[in-house]
Amino acid sequence: MTWHKVAGVEPDHLTETLATFHDVWEGANPADVKRADAAIARGNFRTWAKITSHLYALAKRSRHTKVDSSLIKQACARLAPTP
């Protein structure tokens, strides 16, 4: 396994970066994303990858067509207290 060091994700580009990383983030409210970043991820892309994985599973299971603050909170709660 190879580990790559990735610089922190810039808060101003976070929503765009996440939507590029995985389509589950398309249409997410930037304020919800920033709130989760401040509380949980703090720009760490590996943490965002974990949140994305949980978010994808939750969205698929609940048949959500759009990410909302409730879904983001549920995904983040699997890592730490909710934002």
DAJO-V934107 format. One record per residue. N is the residue number from 0. RES is the residue in three letters. PHI is phi in whole degrees, 0 to 359 (999 if undefined). PSI is psi as a letter, one per 40 degrees, with the letter a starting at -180 (none if undefined). Layout:
[[N RES PHI PSI] [N RES PHI PSI]]
//
This chain:
[[0 MET 999 h] [1 THR 246 h] [2 TRP 255 h] [3 HIS 245 h] [4 LYS 277 h] [5 VAL 241 h] [6 ALA 297 i] [7 GLY 301 i] [8 VAL 281 h] [9 GLU 293 h] [10 PRO 305 d] [11 ASP 291 d] [12 HIS 246 e] [13 LEU 298 d] [14 THR 299 d] [15 GLU 294 d] [16 THR 297 d] [17 LEU 294 d] [18 ALA 295 d] [19 THR 287 d] [20 PHE 294 d] [21 HIS 209 h] [22 ASP 292 e] [23 VAL 298 d] [24 TRP 275 e] [25 GLU 300 h] [26 GLY 86 e] [27 ALA 293 i] [28 ASN 288 h] [29 PRO 304 d] [30 ALA 294 d] [31 ASP 294 d] [32 VAL 295 d] [33 LYS 297 d] [34 ARG 297 d] [35 ALA 293 d] [36 ASP 295 d] [37 ALA 295 d] [38 ALA 273 d] [39 ILE 237 d] [40 ALA 279 d] [41 ARG 52 f] [42 GLY 80 e] [43 ASN 280 h] [44 PHE 293 d] [45 ARG 296 d] [46 THR 294 d] [47 TRP 297 d] [48 ALA 295 d] [49 LYS 295 d] [50 ILE 299 d] [51 THR 299 d] [52 SER 299 d] [53 HIS 295 d] [54 LEU 297 d] [55 TYR 299 d] [56 ALA 297 d] [57 LEU 296 d] [58 ALA 296 d] [59 LYS 293 d] [60 ARG 292 d] [61 SER 266 e] [62 ARG 61 f] [63 HIS 292 h] [64 THR 264 e] [65 LYS 218 h] [66 VAL 290 h] [67 ASP 231 i] [68 SER 299 d] [69 SER 297 d] [70 LEU 293 d] [71 ILE 297 d] [72 LYS 298 d] [73 GLN 296 d] [74 ALA 295 d] [75 CYS 293 d] [76 ALA 297 d] [77 ARG 285 e] [78 LEU 252 d] [79 ALA 195 i] [80 PRO 304 i] [81 THR 296 i] [82 PRO 289 none]]
//
